[in-house]
Amino acid sequence: MPQFLLEKIKAENNVEVVRVVVPKTAKKKTRTPLYVAVSTVDDANALCTRGVVVEGTWYPCEPFADGAALRQCYRCYGFGHVAKMCTARAVRCGYCSSTHRETECQAKKDDLEDAMLNGTHVARTRCVNCAEKHPAWSKQCPVRAKWIAQAKERWADRPRYFISPDYSKKTTQENATTAANPATVGLRNGNATRKRRAEPDEASRPARHRGRPPASSVLARPDHGSRDISQMIAAMSQSADNTMVLDDD
């Protein structure tokens, strides 16, 4: 099945697909995510932009967000990793938190026998994470609730595209060039860069005094044709009279 999907995605999307992973729980579900690994960052961003097509059906695609889903180890029953990556020294029971496997738990067997024979259920459970009276996988566990909240926060802040490793190197070189030449300010617009003219030295600038300009400088400004408000009203009235005379003719 993964090899069939690999060939289909490669042919229909024009990308170099390296690996396709189908979750183990896909057989029990009608909908499941599909993990696709490609050879380059450009191919990955292309799939994230336009989606992936499989047998003529379009599916949305986005980068894999590590930590955006709840992970619980079924070896030590801790959170944040799986059993394959577990580094705990001893195996823990998810039912009573002792150092044995859950299939070997005597407390669990005793609880089942009491429930079947006597009709009573005295829970001998103990959580590995919070030491409360519930199994390690219980939804009532406060530690589990914290990890779920953290996963939801990472899911909301998940990236939408991949960043190429060359991008960070290019940005570092541009920052070094700008720092070496302070008179040049790069305004990035695609591949073009505009340069701002360097300011003159402080010694060559004319001295400027702080505060409002003196009254003499205001009076010395040339008149640019400004008129008094009474003259403007008189001109408008004369224009209106001329218009009325023309209408009477």
trRosetta pair geometry for C-beta under 8 A, 3 or more apart (Angstrom, degrees):
i j d omega theta_ij theta_ji phi_ij phi_ji
1 4 5.7 -55 -146 33 29 113
1 5 6.6 24 158 -13 64 105
1 22 6.1 -28 115 0 122 156
2 5 5.8 -58 -148 41 34 108
2 6 6.2 41 152 -27 67 105
2 19 7.7 -6 171 -174 126 65
2 20 4.5 175 -163 87 86 96
2 21 6.7 10 -120 -96 132 26
2 22 5.7 -140 -77 -5 91 102
3 6 5.4 -47 -145 30 34 118
3 7 6.6 31 158 -15 64 102
3 20 7.7 -180 -69 48 23 117
4 7 6.2 -58 -154 36 29 106
4 8 6.4 27 151 -17 63 111
5 8 5.5 -57 -144 39 34 114
5 9 6.1 30 161 -17 70 107
5 20 4.8 -161 94 150 112 164
5 22 7.4 125 12 -57 154 112
5 34 7.1 -130 176 -159 153 137
5 54 6.8 -12 -143 -134 87 129
6 9 6.2 -58 -145 38 25 104
6 10 6.2 23 158 -17 62 112
6 17 5.1 -172 -156 113 77 131
6 19 7.2 -48 -103 -143 125 20
6 20 4.6 -148 -70 -2 83 123
7 10 5.8 -56 -144 38 29 112
7 11 6.2 21 161 -15 65 112
8 11 6.1 -63 -146 39 25 104
8 12 6.0 -1 168 0 65 118
8 54 5.5 62 129 -142 127 78
8 55 6.3 -26 -163 -46 137 78
9 12 6.4 -66 -131 48 24 96
9 13 5.5 -16 -179 16 65 124
9 15 7.2 -41 145 60 90 104
9 17 5.2 87 93 -64 113 154
9 20 6.9 145 16 -82 140 131
9 36 6.3 -139 171 -128 169 137
9 52 6.1 -11 -136 -169 106 119
9 53 7.9 147 -126 71 61 53
9 54 6.2 -26 -78 -91 78 91
10 13 7.1 -71 -121 50 12 87
10 15 6.6 -112 -124 74 54 60
10 16 6.9 34 -130 -126 103 28
10 17 4.5 -114 -70 17 92 111
12 53 4.7 -119 141 94 122 102
12 54 6.8 157 59 -98 151 32
12 55 7.6 -110 -57 -44 161 27
12 56 7.9 -120 -140 -54 143 42
13 46 8.0 140 168 119 104 113
13 47 6.7 34 178 -97 145 94
13 52 5.7 -32 -83 -139 149 72
13 53 5.8 161 -72 39 89 86
15 38 5.4 -40 158 -130 121 131
15 43 4.2 122 -149 -157 111 114
15 46 6.5 180 -85 78 123 129
15 47 6.5 -27 -39 -54 167 107
16 38 6.1 107 79 -163 65 83
16 39 4.2 -18 97 9 121 126
16 40 7.1 67 49 4 115 92
16 43 6.1 -103 38 -84 75 165
17 20 6.6 13 170 -49 127 97
17 36 6.2 -63 -135 -167 107 101
17 37 7.2 101 -166 77 65 53
17 38 5.8 -54 -105 -101 48 72
17 39 7.9 -113 -73 -21 7 84
18 37 4.6 -62 66 109 105 98
18 38 6.2 148 2 -130 92 15
18 39 5.6 128 -50 -68 110 71
19 36 7.6 165 88 -156 55 40
19 37 4.2 16 51 44 92 120
20 34 6.8 -12 -165 178 96 102
20 35 7.1 146 -160 84 46 60
20 36 5.6 -7 -107 -107 77 69
20 37 7.5 -144 -65 23 37 75
21 34 7.6 155 75 -169 55 55
21 35 4.0 -14 58 67 103 114
21 36 8.0 -152 24 -66 71 31
21 37 7.7 55 -10 -14 101 102
22 26 5.1 -51 169 -4 100 157
22 32 7.3 65 -164 112 79 134
22 34 6.4 -20 -101 -121 67 80
22 35 7.9 -156 -66 30 25 82
23 26 5.0 131 70 -41 78 91
23 32 5.5 -136 44 -179 117 125
23 33 6.7 69 -20 62 125 78
23 35 7.8 99 -49 -7 78 106
24 27 7.8 -38 168 11 48 98
25 28 5.5 -58 -169 43 71 107
25 29 6.0 47 139 -9 89 117
25 32 6.7 174 93 -118 81 130
26 29 6.1 -78 -142 49 34 97
26 32 4.1 -127 -113 46 83 170
29 32 5.0 117 83 -61 127 100
34 59 7.7 41 36 127 122 161
35 64 6.6 36 -130 -83 102 130
36 47 7.1 -127 89 -179 137 168
36 52 6.9 135 2 -94 164 162
36 61 7.4 -39 41 -137 129 124
38 43 4.1 -138 154 107 144 125
38 44 5.2 -174 52 -65 124 75
38 47 7.0 169 -28 -9 148 136
39 43 6.3 58 51 25 70 148
40 43 4.7 100 62 5 85 100
40 44 7.1 -147 100 -4 49 86
41 44 5.5 -54 -150 37 38 114
41 45 6.3 34 154 -15 70 105
41 162 4.9 -140 -152 110 95 130
41 163 7.7 -50 -162 99 142 17
41 164 4.8 165 88 -95 158 79
41 165 7.8 -180 -33 -1 150 73
42 45 5.9 -55 -145 40 31 107
42 46 6.2 38 152 -25 64 105
42 164 7.8 21 -54 -82 73 121
43 46 5.5 -51 -147 32 32 116
43 47 6.7 31 155 -16 63 102
44 47 6.0 -55 -154 36 32 108
44 48 6.4 28 150 -16 65 108
44 63 7.2 55 166 -94 119 87
44 162 5.0 35 100 4 130 143
45 48 5.4 -54 -143 40 37 112
45 49 6.1 37 156 -23 68 107
45 161 5.2 40 -121 -155 97 102
45 162 5.6 -118 -61 41 90 92
46 49 5.8 -56 -146 35 29 110
46 50 6.4 -18 173 22 66 106
47 50 7.1 -75 -130 57 23 75
47 51 6.9 -13 -173 169 59 9
47 52 5.3 15 -152 -66 104 94
47 61 4.5 -58 149 105 94 158
48 61 5.4 -112 -93 104 44 92
48 62 5.7 79 -131 -112 96 41
48 63 6.4 -5 -92 -38 137 74
48 160 6.6 135 171 161 130 64
48 161 5.5 166 101 -105 152 67
48 162 7.4 159 -6 -5 149 85
49 161 7.7 33 -59 -102 85 111
51 58 5.2 52 121 -174 144 96
51 59 6.0 170 -175 80 105 41
51 60 5.3 -68 -112 -107 106 36
51 61 5.3 147 -134 5 45 95
52 58 7.6 145 79 -154 37 55
52 59 5.3 -25 67 64 86 95
52 61 4.8 85 -14 -53 100 132
53 56 6.8 9 -179 -111 105 12
53 57 6.8 153 -154 72 64 35
53 58 5.5 -30 -97 -95 78 63
53 59 7.5 166 -90 17 28 76
54 57 5.8 -30 69 61 72 89
54 59 6.5 6 12 0 106 122
62 65 7.9 -8 126 -28 110 100
62 158 7.3 70 149 125 129 126
62 160 6.4 -64 -141 -138 103 53
63 158 7.2 -172 76 164 93 100
63 159 5.2 -11 56 86 142 99
63 160 7.1 136 12 177 105 9
63 161 6.9 128 -29 -142 122 7
63 162 5.9 141 -91 -62 131 82
65 68 3.7 35 108 -10 116 139
65 154 6.2 158 159 144 117 98
65 155 6.3 128 102 -109 153 53
65 158 3.6 -55 -93 -128 145 120
65 159 7.0 166 -95 29 92 71
67 80 7.9 3 -117 -136 88 76
67 150 7.5 -66 171 136 104 100
67 151 6.6 -148 158 -112 61 69
67 154 4.7 -80 110 168 99 174
68 151 5.7 102 -171 -168 29 76
68 154 4.5 -135 -89 108 70 103
68 155 4.0 113 -161 -79 106 73
68 158 5.5 8 -82 -78 150 122
69 151 5.8 74 -118 -160 6 130
69 155 7.7 84 -59 -74 56 114
70 79 7.2 -54 -164 -147 81 110
70 144 7.7 43 -153 -163 136 83
70 147 5.9 96 -127 126 92 108
70 148 5.6 -14 -79 -94 127 71
70 151 5.2 -92 -61 -30 66 164
71 79 6.5 120 83 -166 64 63
71 80 5.9 60 75 -143 107 5
71 81 6.1 109 126 -10 128 5
71 82 5.8 -82 -170 -58 114 77
72 77 6.5 4 176 -153 101 52
72 78 7.3 -175 -150 96 64 28
72 79 5.4 -33 -99 -102 71 67
72 136 7.6 155 -174 136 130 103
72 137 6.8 128 129 -106 163 84
72 144 7.8 -5 -83 -115 130 100
73 76 5.1 17 100 48 131 78
73 77 6.2 -111 81 -58 76 14
73 78 5.2 12 32 53 118 71
73 79 7.5 -144 4 -78 82 19
73 81 5.4 11 -62 89 114 80
73 82 5.8 148 -101 -155 71 19
73 83 5.2 129 -159 -71 80 57
73 85 7.9 -114 -100 68 116 76
73 86 4.9 111 -154 -86 142 115
73 88 7.7 148 118 -3 155 125
74 77 6.8 40 -119 -80 33 66
74 82 7.8 -4 13 -162 81 67
74 83 5.1 -46 55 -55 75 124
74 94 7.3 -39 -141 -45 66 138
75 83 4.2 121 -23 -130 108 93
75 86 4.5 -134 62 17 136 173
75 88 6.6 174 115 46 105 121
75 91 5.8 -88 -174 -122 75 80
75 92 7.5 81 136 32 47 75
76 86 5.6 158 2 -154 109 128
76 88 3.8 111 -74 -5 144 161
76 90 7.7 101 -104 84 96 56
76 91 7.0 -127 -78 -137 60 38
76 92 4.9 64 -145 18 53 114
76 128 7.1 172 162 165 65 156
77 92 5.5 -102 21 90 105 116
77 93 8.0 -9 -14 112 139 19
77 94 4.5 152 -88 -97 143 90
77 97 8.0 -108 61 -107 143 70
77 128 4.6 113 86 34 122 148
77 129 7.1 -120 125 -37 95 95
77 136 3.8 9 176 149 139 162
77 137 7.4 -100 -145 -51 109 76
78 81 6.9 20 93 43 102 95
78 86 7.8 134 43 -126 108 99
78 88 7.1 152 0 -55 128 130
78 128 7.1 -98 -66 117 63 127
78 129 6.9 131 -115 -87 58 101
79 129 7.2 37 -12 -103 103 144
79 143 6.9 -174 -3 144 135 102
79 144 7.0 166 -72 -106 139 58
79 147 4.5 -89 168 -93 156 161
80 147 7.0 -124 -53 -130 78 125
81 85 4.6 -116 -171 89 113 112
81 86 6.1 149 116 -82 123 58
82 85 5.6 74 57 25 72 96
82 86 7.3 -98 108 -41 37 86
83 86 5.2 -25 -147 -15 39 124
88 91 7.6 120 102 -84 120 31
88 92 7.1 -56 149 -12 158 106
90 99 4.6 -28 159 -141 137 113
91 99 6.5 105 72 -168 61 63
91 100 6.8 24 96 -153 106 13
91 101 5.7 -15 140 -72 141 69
92 97 6.0 -14 -174 -152 108 51
92 98 7.3 159 -151 84 62 25
92 99 6.4 -44 -98 -104 55 50
92 128 5.1 81 149 -113 144 140
92 136 7.8 96 120 -60 116 156
93 96 5.2 6 99 50 132 75
93 97 6.0 -93 69 -37 82 8
93 98 4.9 14 20 52 125 71
93 99 7.5 -97 -10 -44 89 6
93 100 5.4 11 -53 69 115 68
93 101 6.6 91 -93 151 81 10
93 102 5.2 133 -146 -84 77 60
93 104 7.8 -111 -94 68 119 80
93 105 5.0 120 -153 -86 141 116
93 128 7.9 168 75 -65 48 113
94 97 7.8 36 -128 -74 16 53
94 102 5.2 -17 33 -81 91 127
94 128 6.7 -65 -116 -14 51 121
94 135 5.6 42 146 -173 86 96
94 136 4.0 -101 -150 32 81 119
94 137 6.1 28 177 -18 132 95
95 102 5.6 113 -9 -135 105 93
95 105 4.9 79 56 -179 133 172
95 107 6.4 180 122 83 115 108
95 108 4.6 -3 154 -67 168 116
95 124 7.9 43 148 90 98 81
95 125 5.7 -93 -178 -117 63 82
95 126 8.0 55 132 38 43 61
95 135 5.5 -30 -111 -114 51 98
95 136 7.7 -78 -49 1 25 90
96 105 5.7 153 10 -151 113 119
96 107 4.4 96 -68 45 143 148
96 108 7.1 -128 -26 -38 106 84
96 124 6.0 -7 -102 126 111 92
96 125 6.3 -118 -87 -130 55 37
96 126 5.3 43 -160 32 47 97
97 126 4.4 -82 13 100 119 99
97 127 6.5 47 -61 114 125 14
97 128 4.5 166 -118 -83 97 67
97 131 7.5 -5 -44 -107 175 59
97 136 7.2 128 -81 -61 83 109
98 105 7.2 142 45 -119 114 88
98 107 7.8 134 -2 1 128 126
100 104 4.7 -98 159 87 118 119
100 105 6.5 158 92 -79 111 62
101 104 4.8 79 63 14 84 103
101 105 7.5 -116 103 -36 47 79
102 105 5.4 -23 -155 -17 43 121
102 108 7.1 51 -172 -16 75 159
105 108 4.0 61 100 8 117 112
105 109 6.8 167 100 -11 65 83
106 109 5.5 -54 -150 38 40 112
106 110 6.2 40 152 -21 70 104
107 110 5.7 -52 -146 36 32 111
107 111 6.5 33 155 -20 63 105
107 124 3.9 -127 -169 101 115 133
107 125 7.6 159 132 -73 129 41
108 111 5.8 -53 -150 34 32 112
108 112 6.6 30 153 -17 64 106
108 124 7.7 -130 -62 66 40 106
109 112 5.8 -57 -151 37 33 111
109 113 6.4 31 153 -18 66 106
110 113 5.7 -54 -146 37 33 110
110 114 6.3 33 156 -18 66 105
110 124 6.7 32 74 5 116 146
111 114 5.9 -53 -146 37 31 110
111 115 6.4 29 156 -18 63 108
111 121 6.4 49 -171 -153 92 74
111 122 6.7 -134 -116 70 83 59
111 123 6.4 42 -125 -115 138 42
111 124 5.8 -144 -58 17 114 97
112 115 5.8 -56 -147 37 31 111
112 116 6.3 23 157 -14 65 110
113 116 5.9 -60 -143 41 30 105
113 117 5.8 5 168 0 69 116
114 117 6.5 -64 -128 49 23 94
114 118 5.2 -33 -166 39 65 116
114 120 5.5 -58 159 78 104 82
114 121 6.6 143 102 -103 107 37
114 122 6.1 -37 118 24 164 91
115 118 7.5 -43 -82 59 11 75
115 119 7.0 34 -162 -132 43 18
115 120 6.8 -113 -94 80 49 33
115 121 4.7 32 -90 -86 103 88
123 133 6.0 108 105 171 121 105
123 134 7.8 0 160 -96 149 45
125 133 5.6 102 79 -173 87 60
125 134 5.6 18 118 -138 137 11
125 135 5.3 -77 -151 -60 134 60
126 131 6.4 -10 -174 -151 94 51
126 132 7.6 167 -147 84 52 24
126 133 6.5 -31 -92 -107 54 50
127 130 4.9 8 95 51 136 77
127 131 6.0 -88 67 -32 82 11
127 132 5.0 14 17 50 124 70
127 133 7.7 -87 -12 -35 89 6
127 134 5.5 13 -54 69 110 71
127 135 6.8 80 -93 138 75 14
127 136 5.3 131 -145 -92 70 56
127 138 6.9 -87 -91 29 118 116
127 141 5.7 155 -140 -110 152 114
127 143 7.8 164 151 27 134 122
128 136 4.7 8 17 -99 101 124
129 136 6.3 109 -4 -141 97 87
129 141 6.1 64 68 -173 125 132
129 143 4.0 -123 145 56 130 158
129 144 7.2 124 69 -41 158 76
130 141 5.6 170 9 -154 131 87
130 142 5.7 108 -101 44 153 90
130 143 5.1 -164 -51 -13 102 110
132 140 7.7 -110 105 115 143 106
132 141 7.1 178 47 -113 123 69
132 142 8.0 95 -10 7 143 95
134 138 3.8 -39 151 2 122 167
134 140 5.4 172 -67 66 178 117
134 141 6.4 -147 86 -65 125 82
135 138 5.0 130 60 -38 72 95
136 141 7.2 37 -161 -75 37 155
137 141 8.0 -146 150 -7 7 136
137 144 7.9 97 -153 -94 32 148
138 141 5.1 120 76 -30 86 94
138 144 7.3 -172 82 8 56 152
139 144 6.7 -122 -133 104 35 144
141 144 3.9 78 80 6 109 110
141 145 6.8 -175 95 -12 59 81
142 145 5.4 -49 -148 33 39 116
142 146 6.6 43 153 -21 66 100
143 146 5.8 -50 -154 32 35 112
143 147 6.7 30 151 -14 64 104
144 147 5.8 -58 -151 39 34 109
144 148 6.3 36 151 -21 67 105
145 148 5.6 -53 -147 35 33 113
145 149 6.5 34 154 -19 65 104
146 149 5.8 -54 -149 36 32 110
146 150 6.4 31 153 -18 64 106
147 150 5.5 -52 -146 37 35 113
147 151 6.3 37 153 -21 66 104
148 151 5.7 -53 -148 35 32 112
148 152 6.5 33 153 -19 64 104
149 152 5.8 -53 -148 35 32 111
149 153 6.5 34 152 -20 64 104
150 153 5.7 -53 -150 34 33 112
150 154 6.5 29 154 -13 65 105
151 154 5.8 -55 -148 40 33 108
151 155 6.2 37 152 -24 65 106
152 155 5.5 -52 -146 34 33 115
152 156 6.5 34 154 -20 64 102
153 156 5.9 -52 -151 33 32 110
153 157 6.5 5 158 5 65 111
154 157 6.0 -69 -141 54 33 95
154 158 6.5 66 152 -68 65 80
155 158 5.6 -15 -153 -30 33 117
159 162 7.3 93 129 -82 137 41
163 167 5.5 -100 -179 49 89 144
163 168 7.4 72 146 -40 120 94
164 167 4.7 112 67 -19 84 100
165 168 6.5 -51 -166 28 45 105
165 169 7.2 38 145 -12 69 107
166 169 5.5 -58 -154 40 45 113
166 170 6.0 45 152 -22 75 107
167 170 5.9 -57 -148 37 30 110
167 171 6.4 29 155 -18 64 108
168 171 5.8 -54 -146 37 31 111
168 172 6.4 34 155 -21 64 105
169 172 5.8 -56 -151 34 31 112
169 173 6.6 29 154 -17 64 105
170 173 5.9 -55 -150 36 32 110
170 174 6.4 30 154 -18 66 107
171 174 5.8 -55 -147 37 32 110
171 175 6.4 33 155 -19 65 106
172 175 5.8 -55 -148 36 30 111
172 176 6.5 30 154 -19 64 106
173 176 5.7 -55 -149 35 32 111
173 177 6.5 32 153 -19 65 105
174 177 5.7 -53 -148 36 33 111
174 178 6.4 32 155 -17 65 107
174 186 6.6 -74 -174 40 112 165
175 178 5.8 -54 -146 38 32 111
175 179 6.4 31 156 -19 65 107
176 179 5.8 -55 -147 37 31 110
176 180 6.5 29 155 -19 64 107
177 180 5.9 -57 -148 36 31 109
177 181 6.6 -16 166 23 66 105
177 184 8.0 -49 141 86 91 130
178 181 6.8 -80 -141 60 26 76
178 182 7.7 64 166 -102 63 42
178 184 6.8 -125 -124 92 64 89
178 185 7.3 60 -144 -120 110 43
178 186 6.0 -93 -87 5 117 108
179 182 7.4 6 -156 -73 30 76
181 184 4.6 18 120 23 116 112
183 196 7.6 -142 167 84 61 80
183 198 3.6 -15 -151 -98 128 106
183 199 7.6 -150 -125 17 90 65
184 195 5.2 -42 -135 -135 88 98
184 196 7.2 151 -137 42 35 71
185 195 7.3 128 47 -144 56 46
185 196 4.8 6 36 16 107 120
186 193 4.7 -39 -140 -149 92 114
186 194 7.6 127 -148 53 42 51
186 195 7.9 -16 -89 -88 52 61
187 193 6.9 138 53 -151 52 56
187 194 4.9 -17 47 47 110 102
188 192 8.0 136 -155 75 42 54
188 193 6.6 -19 -96 -98 54 79
189 192 5.1 -26 73 66 92 100
189 193 7.8 167 29 -82 76 34
189 194 7.4 32 12 -13 119 102
200 204 4.9 -90 161 76 123 122
200 205 6.1 148 91 -62 115 83
201 204 5.0 84 63 10 88 101
201 205 7.5 -144 96 -18 49 86
202 205 5.9 -50 -156 17 38 116
205 208 7.8 -42 146 -15 112 100
213 217 4.7 -84 164 70 119 135
213 218 6.4 136 100 -48 114 87
214 217 5.3 99 65 4 78 98
214 218 7.6 -143 104 -2 46 87
215 218 5.6 -57 -155 36 42 112
215 219 6.3 36 152 -16 73 106
216 219 5.8 -58 -147 40 33 107
216 220 6.1 31 156 -22 67 111
217 220 5.6 -55 -142 36 32 112
217 221 7.3 52 155 -44 59 87
218 221 6.2 -36 -166 -3 35 113
223 226 6.3 -117 -163 31 87 87
227 231 4.5 -103 171 79 117 131
227 232 5.6 137 98 -53 120 87
228 231 4.8 95 61 4 81 103
228 232 7.3 -149 96 -6 44 86
229 232 5.6 -52 -150 34 38 113
229 233 6.6 37 153 -19 68 103
230 233 5.8 -53 -149 35 34 110
230 234 6.4 34 153 -19 65 106
231 234 5.7 -55 -148 36 33 111
231 235 6.4 33 155 -19 66 106
232 235 5.8 -54 -149 35 31 111
232 236 6.5 30 154 -18 64 106
233 236 5.8 -55 -149 37 33 111
233 237 6.4 33 153 -20 66 105
234 237 5.8 -54 -149 34 32 111
234 238 6.5 32 155 -18 65 105
235 238 5.8 -54 -149 36 32 111
235 239 6.5 33 153 -19 64 106
236 239 5.7 -54 -149 36 32 112
236 240 6.5 34 152 -20 64 104
237 240 5.7 -55 -152 34 34 112
237 241 6.6 34 152 -20 66 103
238 241 5.7 -51 -149 33 34 112
238 242 6.6 35 153 -18 65 103
239 242 5.8 -53 -151 35 33 111
239 243 6.6 35 152 -21 64 105
240 243 5.7 -54 -152 33 34 113
240 244 6.6 33 153 -19 66 103
241 244 5.8 -54 -151 34 34 110
241 245 6.6 34 153 -19 66 104
242 245 5.8 -54 -150 34 34 112
242 246 6.5 32 154 -17 66 106
243 246 5.8 -56 -151 37 33 111
243 247 6.5 32 152 -20 65 105
244 247 5.6 -55 -149 35 34 111
244 248 6.6 36 154 -22 66 101
245 248 5.8 -52 -152 30 33 110
245 249 6.9 32 152 -18 63 101
246 249 5.9 -51 -152 32 35 110
